[in-house]
């Protein structure tokens, strides 16, 4: 059995150990562009998926929130195009397997749920999973842009990140109201 020096393992897994590797800016920029293509595909796919969620939602406040966020999403696509232009790359998308899976899950929930409270609860669940994925992605892209000294991109990512967080908070608020209302109706 191999002896492992935990102090060595801990040191190598720490963020500080990267400073010795000198990850090149070109490597980071390549990853940045790949992630940008990925989220560009995701946002464009979401514009279609959100329209379907709006059509299937029963609760008026949920429909209004999703509709408002659809407008945000369309603006986010435009911001991504602006970032592609800023870095001198064509606005290309690359299939995002994670978002494709989240959209499929949302479709399955809508197809399998009874119209009304249950479908709305499922739509909220699916939409929040999407929001959390986007929050993680935009947070990472913002940090990459900051490291690459793409100041305008940092601002655009922050705007989008703020929108995603607001949408997530609003969905939580609606979920709490729906669950409270449903629990009071069943007492």
N, C-alpha and C positions, 0 to 999 in steps of 0.2 A: 504494500500500500504506500502510495506517494505521500510524503510529508508536505503539507501546504503551510506556508508562512502567511497567516491571516493579515498581518500588518502589510505585507507586500501586496496581497490581493486587494485590501482596502485602498491602498495608495493608488494602484493602477485603475481602480474603478472610480476614483474621485475625479472631479472636473479638472482639477489642477494638472493631472497627468497629461491632458491634451496639449498643454503648452509645449511639451517636449516633441510632439509629433508634427507641429507646424503644418496643420491642414492648410492647403493652398487656397487662396481666394478663388481660383478657377474651379477647384473641386466644389467649393461651397456654392458658387454661382451656378454650376451645373445642377446640383441638387435643388437649389432654389427654383430654377427654371422648370425642372421636372415636377416639383410640388405645385408650382404655379399652373402648369398645364393640367394637373390632376384636379385642383380645386376649380379651375375654369370649366372643366367638363362637369364637375359636380354641381356647380351653380346653374349652369345651363339646363342640366337634367332636372334640377329642383324646380325650375320655373314651370315645367310641365307637371311634375308630381304635386306641387302645391295647388295648382289649379284643380286637380282631381280631389285633393283633400278638402278644398273649399266646397266643391260640389257635394261631397259626401258628409260634410259636417252639418249637424242639426242645430246646435246652439248658435244663436245669432252673434254673441260676443266672440266665440271661437272663429266663426266665419270672417268677422271683421278683422280680427287679429291676424289670421292667416292671409287675408287679402292685403292688409297693410304690409305684412312682411314679404309678400310676393313683390310688391313695389320696391321694397328694400333690396330684395334679391336681384331684381332686374338692374337696379343701380349698382349693385356689387359686381355684376358682370361687366358693366361699363368701366368701373374702377379697375378691374383686372385687365381689361383691354388697355387702359391708360398705363398700367404698370408694365405690360408687355412693350408698349411703345417707348416708355422711359428707358428700358434696358436694351432697346434696339432689336427685339425679337418679335416675330409674327405671333399674333394671338392664336395659338393652337391649343387644342384640348387633347387630353390623353385620358382614356377611360379610367375612371376612378372606381375600382372594385368595391371599396368600402361604401361609397355612396350608392352604388348600384344595389348592393345588398340591403342598405337601409331603405331605399325606395321600394324594393321588392317586399320587404317586411311590412312597410306601410300599406302596400297594395293588398297583401295577404290579410292584414288586420281589417281593412275596410271591407274586403270580400267576405270575411268570415264573421263579422260582428253584426249584431242586430242594430238596425237604425235607431238613433236616439242616444241615450246616455252611454251605452256600451261602445258604440262606434266612436263617439266623441272622445271618450276616455282612451280608446285605442289610437285615435288620431293624435291626441296630445302626447301620448307615450312615444309614438313614432316620430313626431315632430321634435320632441325634446332630445331624442337620440341624435337626430340630424343636427340640432343646434349644438350639442356638446361636441360632436365631431368637428363642426365648423369652428367652434371656439378654440379647440385644440390646434387645428390646422392654421387658423389665422394668427394665433399667438406665436406659433413656431415661425411662420412666414415673416411676421413683424420683426422677430428677433434676428432672423437671417438677414432681412433688409437692413436692419440697424448695423449689423456686423459688416455688411457690404457697403455701408455708407450711402444707402439709397433713401435719403431723408424724405422725399416726397412719397415714396412707397410706404415708408413707416407710417406716415400720417394717414394714407389711404387705408392701410391695414387696420390701424387703430379705429378709424371711423367704422369700418365693417365689423370689427370685433365688438365695439360698443353696441352696434345694432343687433348683433347676434345675442349678446347678453341681455339686452332689453327684451327681445323676443322670447328668450328662455324664461325670464322672470314673469312675463305676461302669461305665458302658457302655464306656469306653476300656479299663478294667481287664479286662472280660469279653472284649472284642475281642482284646486282647493274649494272653490265655490261650487263646482259641479258635484264633488264628492259630499260636501256638507249638505247640499240640497237633496241629493239622493238619499243620504243617511237619514235625514229628517222625514223624508217621504215614506221611508220603510219602518219608522217607529210606530 
